[in-house]
Amino acid sequence: MIITQENLVNLIAAKEDIDAAVVRNILKSAESVVFDYLSSTTPAENTIVKIMDGLSLECNYIPEKEIHTYDDIICKPKIWVKPKITRYYNRKLNGYFNKR
């Protein structure tokens, strides 16, 4: 099953009884804010954006490096983002806490 952003927009709009365009604008604004924070990652400081309880994005700065193989390759510096899901959230998804 694939749930698209448009599906989420419509579900949230229906659940909260607001216009879908308002939800769409809020999500676009949130995406812009998250992108700004992640793109401002520096070599001295990593960035962690907690999207919601149990789900976060960890951003690391990877400096320029040289790889010596048949040719000398220079890899440009880049920002690398990894999604993280907490153990608690994973257990909650699997119903671990409902059994107790």
Disulfide bonds with the S-S distance in Angstrom:
none
